Amino acid sequence: MDDKLWVIELESALLDDCNVNDIYSICQGKSLPEALRPDVWEVCLDVRNKNDQMCLFNEIYDLPFQNKLREDCQTVVERIGNDDEDKVSVLSDLESILTFYCKNRNLQYESDNGWIELLLPLLALKLKRSDTYNLFESIRDTYVPKGCKPKGNVFHVFRLLILYHDPELCTMLDTKKISPDLYSQQWFQCLFASSCSLSVILAMWDLYFQHADPFLVFFLGLIILINGRDQILNMKNSSKQEIIHFLTNMPCALETDDVVDFCSLAQYYSIKTPSSFKTDFLKALYGKQSEKGVNEEPCSVSQALCLPVSVYELVENTSLEICSADAVRFFLVDCRPADQYNAGHLSTAFHLDCNLMLQEPVAFVTAVQGLLTAQRHAIEANSSAGGEHLCFMGSGRMEEDQYTHMVVASFLQKNTQYVSLLTGGYGSIHNYFGDHIGDCLEEHDPKMCLICFKNQPKEKIAQQSNKRPTKTGTTTDLFAKFSSVMKLKSAEVKDKLMDIIVNPSNNTANASTMVGNSHQYTQDRHVSASERNGKRYRNVAPVFSIDDEGDYSDPLESKTLLNDDKNKMSGDDQEVVTLNNYLKSPDIINAFKCQEVHMNGYMYDSHLIITPSHLLVLRELGRGQAQIMVRRPLASIVKITAKKRHRDLITFKYGFPEGDNLLITDMDRFLIPNASEATAMVSKYIVQTLDGSKLT
């Protein structure tokens, strides 16, 4: 009796002016009675009271591609195996509806575009032709993504979802150069109607239209792949065409009894995915299917490294209490350089300086281990400031974000699940909070914040920096709430994570980087012109020393050093030479293979060459060619230092004496496998040059 009560309730609701939410609450995932399905679909697709559009059809079949359309309709109708009388009726309805659709929307029919397959389940409802047309038009506008064509944006978005949930599977398909459009185009074009039996499609669409989520097709496709992932991964030695054929036909195995679980799993994965991609891509992927190239929203996702997350979702996710254990909870990783992080950051952000990856690989590995440990502790503490979904944040400026992208790529290469990137980086957070930035960020310094410095007059920055931000009556409840919640969450995890990670560039245990506190990397400084500490080599300790030399992050000095790179190269005209012939030159004392390390983190395969009077660096160009990038007099080298934790990373500092002190003017950094031998030889010939005597 209970099983029949919901049907009676549904019938009653359909007699009234019900909506899709009413139907969803009544049906709760149950299969619809066949007699009620047409009415339910009309309500869910909002066409119940829609006018008869087919009355405008003049019954003239004169499209340029009419013959092709008719042939395709006949081919499909022959396959369905109905009685001859039914075939004639179905064929007539197919051609009439599709012909009018093309004329009404100014669209061009193409074979294999999925229209016929999409229309067949609707014809099975045996409605009036005008009602069938309205359902077809609504489904295409509401649930079929625009641009279902090879290399279309819909398939780039689908790949990002696969990468987010199963990076290993995505990498395997990428390696085989199997993009989603090669196997899933029909899935999206006709909502699996060409791949599944009629009974499966009717049951699937019952649930699909009740959920009223157009993006559900993405997660249905994702479930198909994940359920068959073991079989797919075992096919890594199969040919590309065999894998594509297998993937294309995977939905064929679905049976009617599988549909409820199939859709439930899709809903589960939808909940486990950041929702902002739906709002960001909705207008670009869904809406009225118009003439090609008309009213199409831009959607540049083809070059996206991973799933994007909007600043709105990140802030809302961080500031609100999340009740469901399955809901997305972010662990924010701030990848900006240390000086930018110090000028303002979210209190729950974990700082991972992206520059470490190239400049100090060992330190970067240590920092990543600390990040994963911090994330695990935050999850174990059930802190709402930490979750299993890693959201990386850059500065929003290309010059720094290229390194942020390298960090994200390193996590993806290790098949790390749930990796996303904040759209717009720190700049989007700054713009989101606006005038309330001082209340919502930790240690925000308008003088040092790059966004403030760029957007505001210097007088206003000075005024802001001279007074501590306070909550005023004009501060909205939203930002006041956000500020208090963030500080509370910061306190939740501070004690848990106090000793998780130690700054690799500092030997003291208190130089830690945390989630939710103000410990940061100790910022080492480049030896500037004003710091005249140190003496000439003569009659002092050896030139080579082990040093805790840091990453030179003073913005003015970094700019000077980068400009000095150009100056030092202009003197030798960047001469290109044949490497082997040049290395045989009689005045070369020794040559060491190395990597030249630039201030921006780039590394180049090079050769460090020592002559009696000069230090040269040849950068390999390939095909036996090399370019002279550095030509320094040995007498200009005033100091050679190495990292304590990376003794092969050598820095040569150049300058000249000024009284009893030294003036540092430039430097070069190299990663030299035989660093001790190379530096010993350079030191020896520096002394020779300064003393003006010959070595024996």
C-alpha positions in Angstrom: 0.0 0.0 0.0 2.9 2.3 0.9 4.3 1.8 -2.6 1.1 3.1 -4.2 0.7 6.1 -1.9 3.6 8.0 -3.6 2.0 7.3 -7.0 -1.3 8.7 -5.8 0.5 11.7 -4.4 2.3 12.2 -7.7 -0.9 12.0 -9.6 -2.4 14.6 -7.3 0.6 16.9 -7.7 0.4 16.7 -11.5 -3.2 17.8 -11.4 -2.1 20.8 -9.4 0.4 23.4 -10.5 3.5 21.5 -9.3 7.1 22.1 -10.2 10.3 20.0 -10.5 11.1 20.3 -6.8 7.7 18.9 -5.8 8.2 15.9 -8.1 11.7 15.3 -6.8 10.5 15.2 -3.2 7.6 12.8 -4.0 9.5 10.4 -6.3 12.8 10.3 -4.4 14.7 8.4 -7.1 11.9 5.9 -7.8 11.2 4.7 -11.4 8.2 6.5 -12.8 5.0 4.8 -13.8 4.8 4.6 -17.6 1.5 6.4 -17.7 2.8 9.4 -15.7 6.2 9.7 -17.4 5.1 12.2 -20.1 3.4 14.6 -17.6 6.4 14.4 -15.3 8.9 15.1 -18.1 6.8 18.0 -19.3 6.9 19.5 -15.8 10.6 18.9 -15.3 11.4 20.4 -18.7 9.1 23.3 -18.2 7.1 22.7 -21.4 3.7 21.8 -19.9 1.9 24.8 -21.1 4.1 25.7 -24.0 2.5 26.7 -27.3 2.3 24.5 -30.3 5.3 25.5 -32.4 4.8 22.9 -35.0 1.8 24.7 -36.3 4.2 27.1 -37.9 5.7 24.4 -40.0 4.8 24.7 -43.7 5.4 21.0 -44.4 7.9 21.9 -47.1 11.0 19.7 -47.0 13.5 21.7 -49.0 16.6 22.0 -46.8 19.9 21.7 -48.7 20.7 18.6 -46.7 17.2 17.2 -46.8 18.2 14.0 -48.6 20.9 13.2 -46.1 18.5 13.8 -43.2 15.9 11.5 -44.8 18.4 8.8 -45.4 19.7 8.9 -41.8 16.2 8.8 -40.5 15.3 5.8 -42.6 18.5 3.9 -41.6 17.7 4.4 -37.9 14.1 3.5 -38.2 15.0 0.2 -40.0 17.1 -0.8 -37.1 14.5 -0.3 -34.4 12.4 -3.3 -35.6 8.9 -1.9 -35.3 5.9 -2.9 -37.4 5.8 -1.4 -40.8 2.9 0.9 -39.8 4.9 2.2 -36.8 8.0 2.7 -38.9 6.1 5.0 -41.3 4.8 7.0 -38.3 8.1 7.2 -36.6 9.9 8.2 -39.9 7.4 10.9 -40.6 7.7 12.4 -37.1 11.5 12.2 -37.1 11.9 14.0 -40.4 9.1 16.6 -39.7 10.4 17.5 -36.2 14.1 17.7 -37.3 13.3 19.7 -40.5 11.3 22.2 -38.5 14.0 22.4 -35.8 16.6 23.2 -38.4 14.4 25.9 -40.0 13.2 27.3 -36.6 16.7 27.6 -35.2 18.6 28.2 -38.4 20.7 25.1 -37.7 22.4 22.7 -40.1 21.8 18.9 -39.7 24.9 16.7 -39.7 25.1 13.0 -39.6 26.1 11.6 -36.2 25.2 14.8 -34.4 22.9 12.7 -32.1 19.6 14.4 -32.9 17.9 11.3 -34.2 19.0 9.2 -31.3 17.9 11.9 -28.8 14.5 12.1 -30.4 13.7 8.3 -30.5 13.0 7.9 -26.7 10.7 10.9 -26.9 8.7 9.3 -29.7 8.3 6.2 -27.5 6.1 8.4 -25.2 3.6 8.5 -28.1 2.7 12.2 -27.6 1.4 14.7 -30.1 4.0 15.8 -32.5 4.0 19.4 -31.1 4.6 18.1 -27.5 7.4 15.8 -28.7 9.0 18.8 -30.5 8.8 20.9 -27.3 10.4 18.2 -25.2 13.2 17.7 -27.8 13.9 21.5 -28.0 14.0 21.8 -24.2 16.3 18.9 -23.7 18.8 20.2 -26.3 18.7 23.7 -24.7 18.9 22.5 -21.1 20.8 19.3 -21.0 22.9 18.8 -24.1 26.1 20.9 -24.0 26.8 23.3 -26.8 29.8 22.6 -29.0 29.8 18.8 -28.9 32.3 18.6 -31.6 35.9 17.4 -31.8 38.2 19.4 -29.4 35.1 21.2 -28.1 35.2 22.9 -24.7 32.8 20.4 -23.3 35.4 17.7 -23.6 38.2 19.8 -22.1 35.9 20.3 -19.1 35.3 16.5 -18.9 39.0 15.8 -19.0 39.6 18.2 -16.1 37.0 16.3 -14.1 38.7 13.0 -14.9 42.0 14.5 -13.9 40.5 15.8 -10.6 39.1 12.5 -9.5 41.4 9.9 -11.1 44.7 11.5 -12.3 46.3 8.1 -13.0 43.5 7.1 -15.4 43.6 10.6 -17.0 47.4 10.4 -17.4 47.2 7.0 -19.1 44.6 8.2 -21.6 46.7 11.4 -22.2 49.8 9.2 -22.8 47.8 7.3 -25.5 46.6 10.6 -26.9 43.0 9.6 -26.3 41.1 12.8 -25.7 37.5 12.5 -24.4 35.9 13.7 -27.7 37.2 10.5 -29.3 35.0 8.2 -27.2 32.4 10.3 -25.4 31.0 12.6 -28.1 27.8 10.5 -28.5 27.4 10.3 -24.7 27.0 14.1 -24.5 25.2 14.7 -27.8 22.3 12.4 -27.1 22.6 11.8 -23.3 23.7 8.1 -23.8 20.6 7.4 -26.0 22.8 5.9 -28.8 24.6 3.6 -26.3 22.0 2.2 -24.0 18.7 0.3 -24.4 15.4 2.2 -24.4 14.4 0.9 -21.0 17.7 2.1 -19.5 17.4 5.5 -21.2 13.8 6.1 -19.9 14.8 5.1 -16.4 18.0 7.3 -16.5 16.2 10.3 -17.9 13.5 10.0 -15.2 16.1 10.7 -12.6 18.1 13.1 -14.8 15.3 15.5 -15.3 14.2 15.3 -11.7 17.7 16.3 -10.5 17.5 19.3 -12.8 21.3 19.5 -13.1 22.5 19.8 -16.6 26.1 18.9 -15.5 25.0 15.4 -14.4 25.9 14.0 -17.8 29.6 14.8 -17.0 29.4 12.8 -13.8 27.5 9.9 -15.5 30.4 9.7 -18.0 32.9 9.9 -15.1 31.3 7.0 -13.3 31.4 4.9 -16.4 35.1 5.5 -16.7 35.9 5.0 -13.0 33.9 1.8 -12.8 35.9 0.4 -15.7 39.3 1.9 -14.7 41.0 -1.4 -13.9 40.1 -2.7 -17.4 41.2 0.5 -19.0 44.5 0.6 -17.2 45.1 -3.0 -18.1 44.8 -2.0 -21.8 47.8 0.3 -21.7 49.6 -2.0 -24.2 46.6 -2.2 -26.5 46.3 0.0 -29.6 44.7 3.4 -29.5 41.8 2.3 -31.6 41.1 -0.7 -29.4 41.0 1.4 -26.3 38.7 4.0 -28.0 36.3 1.2 -29.2 36.2 -0.2 -25.7 35.6 3.2 -24.1 32.9 4.2 -26.6 30.9 1.0 -25.9 31.2 0.9 -22.1 27.7 2.4 -21.5 26.2 -0.5 -23.5 26.6 -2.8 -20.5 24.2 -0.8 -18.3 21.0 -2.5 -17.4 17.8 -1.1 -16.0 18.5 -2.3 -12.5 21.8 -0.5 -12.5 20.3 2.9 -13.3 19.4 4.0 -9.7 22.9 3.2 -8.4 24.5 4.7 -11.5 22.8 8.0 -10.9 23.4 7.9 -7.2 27.1 7.5 -7.7 27.1 10.4 -10.2 25.4 12.5 -7.6 28.0 11.5 -5.0 30.9 12.5 -7.3 29.1 15.8 -8.1 29.0 16.6 -4.4 32.8 15.7 -4.1 33.6 18.2 -6.8 34.1 22.0 -6.4 30.8 23.5 -7.7 32.2 26.7 -9.1 33.1 25.1 -12.4 29.4 24.7 -13.0 28.6 28.4 -12.5 31.7 29.4 -14.4 31.0 27.3 -17.5 27.1 27.2 -17.4 26.6 30.1 -19.9 29.3 28.8 -22.2 28.1 25.2 -22.3 24.4 25.4 -21.9 21.5 27.5 -23.2 19.7 28.0 -26.4 21.2 26.0 -29.2 21.5 28.7 -31.9 23.2 29.1 -35.3 26.9 28.1 -35.2 29.0 31.0 -33.9 26.1 33.1 -32.7 25.7 34.0 -29.0 28.3 31.5 -27.9 30.0 32.4 -24.6 33.8 32.2 -24.5 35.1 29.3 -22.5 38.9 29.0 -22.5 39.6 25.7 -20.8 41.7 23.9 -23.4 44.9 25.1 -21.7 43.8 24.7 -18.1 46.3 22.9 -16.0 43.7 21.5 -13.6 40.2 22.2 -12.3 39.7 25.9 -11.6 38.0 27.1 -8.4 36.4 30.5 -8.1 37.3 32.9 -5.3 33.7 33.0 -4.2 33.6 29.2 -3.6 36.9 29.2 -1.8 35.9 32.0 0.6 32.5 30.6 1.2 33.9 27.1 1.8 36.5 28.4 4.2 34.1 30.6 6.2 31.1 28.3 6.5 30.7 25.3 8.7 30.3 22.2 6.4 28.0 19.5 7.9 28.3 16.8 5.2 31.4 14.6 5.5 31.3 14.1 1.7 31.2 17.8 0.9 34.2 19.6 -0.6 36.6 21.0 2.0 39.6 22.9 0.8 43.2 22.8 2.0 44.6 26.1 0.7 48.2 26.1 -0.5 49.6 29.7 -1.0 52.4 29.3 -3.6 53.5 33.0 -3.8 57.0 34.1 -3.0 57.7 34.7 0.7 57.8 38.5 0.5 54.3 38.5 -1.1 53.0 36.0 1.4 54.3 38.2 4.3 52.5 41.2 2.9 49.1 39.6 3.4 47.5 36.1 3.3 44.5 34.1 4.5 45.1 32.8 8.0 44.3 29.2 7.0 46.7 29.1 4.0 49.7 26.9 4.1 52.7 28.6 2.5 54.7 26.7 -0.1 57.2 29.0 -1.8 57.1 27.9 -5.5 60.6 29.3 -6.0 62.0 26.5 -3.9 61.2 23.9 -6.6 64.0 25.2 -8.9 66.3 27.0 -6.5 66.4 24.5 -3.7 64.9 21.1 -4.8 65.8 19.4 -1.5 64.1 22.1 0.5 61.1 21.9 -1.8 60.7 18.1 -1.1 60.9 18.8 2.7 58.3 21.6 2.4 55.9 19.3 0.4 56.3 16.6 3.1 55.4 19.2 5.7 52.4 20.2 3.6 51.1 16.7 3.4 51.7 16.2 7.1 49.9 19.4 7.9 47.0 18.4 5.7 46.7 15.0 7.4 46.8 16.6 10.9 44.1 19.1 9.9 41.8 16.3 8.6 42.4 14.2 11.7 41.6 17.2 13.9 38.4 17.6 11.9 39.3 21.2 11.3 37.2 23.1 8.9 40.4 24.9 7.9 41.8 21.8 6.3 40.4 19.2 3.9 41.4 16.6 1.4 40.9 18.9 -1.6 44.1 20.8 -2.4 43.5 24.3 -3.8 46.7 26.0 -5.0 46.9 29.8 -5.1 49.3 31.9 -7.1 49.7 35.6 -7.2 47.5 36.2 -10.3 50.5 37.5 -12.2 52.1 35.5 -14.9 55.7 36.2 -13.9 55.2 34.3 -10.6 52.4 32.0 -11.6 54.4 30.1 -14.1 56.3 28.6 -11.2 53.0 28.0 -9.3 51.9 26.0 -12.3 55.1 23.9 -12.1 54.4 23.1 -8.5 50.8 22.1 -9.4 52.1 20.0 -12.3 54.5 18.2 -9.9 51.5 17.1 -7.7 49.6 16.0 -10.8 52.6 13.9 -12.0 52.4 12.0 -8.7 48.7 11.2 -9.4 47.6 13.4 -6.5 43.8 13.4 -6.3 41.6 16.5 -5.8 44.0 19.2 -7.1 42.6 22.5 -8.1 43.8 26.1 -8.8 42.3 29.3 -7.6 41.2 31.4 -10.6 42.9 34.8 -10.5 45.1 33.9 -7.6 45.7 36.3 -4.7 44.5 39.2 -6.9 41.0 37.7 -7.0 41.0 37.4 -3.2 42.1 41.0 -2.8 39.4 42.2 -5.2 36.8 40.1 -3.5 37.3 41.6 -0.1 37.9 45.1 -1.4 37.8 47.7 1.4 37.5 44.9 4.0 40.9 43.4 3.1 42.5 44.5 6.3 39.9 42.7 8.4 40.0 39.4 6.4 43.7 38.9 5.7 46.5 38.2 8.2 49.3 40.8 8.3 48.1 42.7 5.3 50.7 45.5 4.6 49.5 48.0 2.0 53.0 49.2 1.5 54.3 45.8 0.6 51.1 44.3 -1.0 51.6 44.3 -4.8 47.9 44.8 -5.5 47.6 47.8 -3.1 50.8 49.3 -4.5 49.5 48.9 -8.1 46.0 50.2 -7.5 46.2 52.9 -4.9 47.9 56.3 -4.7 51.0 56.4 -2.5 49.4 58.9 -0.1 46.5 56.5 0.6 48.9 53.5 1.1 50.8 55.6 3.7 47.6 56.4 5.5 46.5 52.8 5.6 49.8 51.5 6.8 49.9 54.1 9.7 46.7 52.8 11.3 45.6 49.3 12.2 42.4 48.2 10.4 39.4 48.2 12.7 35.9 46.9 12.2 33.6 49.9 11.8 29.9 50.2 11.6 30.1 50.1 7.8 31.7 46.7 7.8 29.1 44.2 6.5 28.0 41.2 8.6 29.4 38.9 5.9 33.0 40.2 6.2 32.8 40.5 10.0 31.6 37.0 10.2 34.3 35.8 7.8 37.0 37.6 9.8 35.9 36.0 13.1 35.4 32.5 11.6 38.9 32.6 10.0 40.6 33.6 13.3 38.7 30.9 15.1 39.8 28.3 12.6 43.3 29.6 12.7 43.3 28.9 16.5 41.9 25.4 16.0 44.8 24.1 14.0 47.7 26.3 15.4 48.6 23.9 18.2 48.3 20.8 16.1 50.6 22.0 13.4 53.2 24.0 15.4 56.1 21.7 14.8 55.2 20.1 11.5 57.6 21.8 9.0 60.9 23.6 9.6 62.2 26.1 7.1 64.9 24.3 5.1 66.9 27.5 4.8 67.2 28.1 8.5 68.7 25.8 11.2 66.4 27.1 14.0 63.3 25.0 14.7 61.2 28.1 15.3 61.3 29.2 11.6 58.2 27.2 10.8 55.5 27.5 8.2 52.0 26.5 9.3 48.4 26.4 8.5 46.7 29.1 10.5 49.6 30.9 12.2 52.1 33.6 11.4 55.3 31.5 11.2 56.9 32.0 7.9 60.1 31.4 6.0 62.9 33.5 7.3 63.8 35.8 4.5 67.5 35.9 3.6 68.8 39.0 1.9 71.2 39.6 -1.0 74.4 41.3 -0.1 73.7 44.8 -1.2 76.0 47.7 -2.1 75.4 49.3 1.3 76.6 46.2 3.1 80.4 46.4 3.0 81.2 43.5 5.2 84.1 41.3 4.1 87.6 41.9 3.0 89.9 41.2 0.1 91.3 37.7 -0.3 94.9 38.6 0.4 96.0 37.7 3.9 92.5 36.4 4.9 90.7 33.1 5.1 90.1 31.1 1.9 87.7 32.4 -0.7 85.5 29.4 -0.6 83.0 29.1 2.3 79.9 27.2 3.3 77.1 29.6 3.8 73.4 29.8 4.7 73.0 32.1 1.7 69.4 32.8 1.0 67.0 33.3 -1.9 67.4 37.0 -2.8 63.9 38.3 -2.7 64.4 42.1 -2.3 62.3 43.3 -5.3 64.6 46.3 -6.1 67.8 44.2 -5.9 66.3 41.3 -7.8 65.5 43.8 -10.6 69.0 45.1 -10.5 70.5 41.6 -10.8 68.3 40.7 -13.7 69.4 43.9 -15.5 73.0 43.0 -14.6 72.5 39.7 -16.5 71.9 41.8 -19.6 75.0 44.0 -18.9 77.3 41.1 -18.4 76.3 39.5 -21.7 76.7 42.5 -23.8 80.4 42.6 -23.4 81.0 39.3 -25.1 78.3 39.6 -27.7 76.9 36.2 -26.7 79.4 34.5 -29.1 78.2 31.1 -30.4 81.0 28.5 -30.7 81.5 24.8 -31.5 81.6 23.3 -28.0 84.2 20.5 -28.6 86.6 22.8 -30.5 86.3 25.5 -27.9 87.1 23.1 -25.0 90.3 22.1 -26.8 91.6 25.7 -26.6 95.1 25.8 -25.2 94.4 28.5 -22.7 91.6 26.5 -20.9 92.9 25.1 -17.6 89.8 23.1 -16.8 86.1 22.8 -17.7 83.2 21.5 -15.5 79.8 20.5 -16.6 77.2 22.4 -14.6 73.8 24.1 -14.7 73.6 27.9 -14.7 70.8 29.0 -12.2 69.1 32.3 -12.9 67.5 34.5 -10.3 64.1 33.6 -11.8 64.8 29.9 -11.1 65.5 28.8 -14.7 68.4 26.3 -15.1 70.5 25.8 -18.2 72.9 23.0 -19.1 76.3 24.7 -19.2 80.1 24.4 -18.9 82.1 26.4 -16.3 85.5 27.1 -17.9 88.6 28.3 -16.0 91.4 30.2 -17.8 94.4 31.8 -16.2 92.6 35.2 -16.1 88.9 34.6 -16.7 85.8 32.6 -15.6 83.6 31.7 -18.6 80.2 29.9 -18.9 79.2 28.2 -22.1 75.5 27.4 -22.4 74.6 24.4 -24.6 72.4 25.1 -27.5 72.3 21.6 -29.0 73.8 20.1 -32.1 77.3 20.7 -30.6 76.8 24.4 -30.4 77.2 26.6 -27.3 76.9 30.2 -26.4 79.3 32.2 -24.3 77.0 33.7 -21.6 79.4 34.8 -18.9 83.0 36.1 -19.2 84.3 37.4 -15.8 87.8 38.4 -14.9 89.0 36.3 -12.0 90.2 39.4 -10.2 86.5 40.6 -10.0 85.5 37.6 -7.9 85.3 38.7 -4.3 83.5 35.7 -2.7 82.4 32.1 -3.4 79.7 30.6 -1.3 77.7 27.4 -1.1 74.5 26.2 0.6 74.9 24.1 3.7 72.1 21.9 2.6 73.1 21.9 -1.0 76.8 22.1 -1.3 76.9 21.8 -5.0 74.9 25.1 -5.5 77.7 27.6 -5.8 77.4 31.4 -5.9 80.2 33.6 -7.3 80.0 37.2 -6.1 81.7 40.0 -8.0 82.7 43.5 -6.9 85.6 45.7 -6.0 87.3 47.1 -2.9 86.3 50.5 -1.5 88.7 51.3 1.2 88.9 48.4 3.6 85.5 47.1 2.5 84.0 45.3 -0.5 81.3 46.6 -2.8 79.2 43.7 -4.3 78.0 44.5 -7.8 76.8 41.2 -9.3 76.7 37.4 -8.9 76.3 34.1 -10.8 74.9 30.8 -9.4 75.7 27.4 -10.7 74.8 23.8 -9.8 78.2 22.0 -10.1 78.5 18.2 -9.5 82.3 18.6 -8.7 81.8 21.8 -6.8 84.7 21.4 -4.3 87.2 20.7 -7.1 85.9 23.6 -9.2 85.9 26.2 -6.4 89.4 25.1 -5.2 90.8 25.6 -8.7 89.0 29.0 -9.1 90.3 30.1 -5.7 93.9 29.0 -6.6 93.9 31.1 -9.8 92.3 34.1 -8.1 95.2 34.2 -5.7 97.6 33.7 -8.7 96.0 36.7 -10.5 96.0 38.9 -7.5 99.6 38.1 -6.5 100.8 38.4 -10.1 103.0 35.3 -9.7 103.1 32.0 -11.5 101.9 28.8 -10.0 104.1 25.8 -10.0 
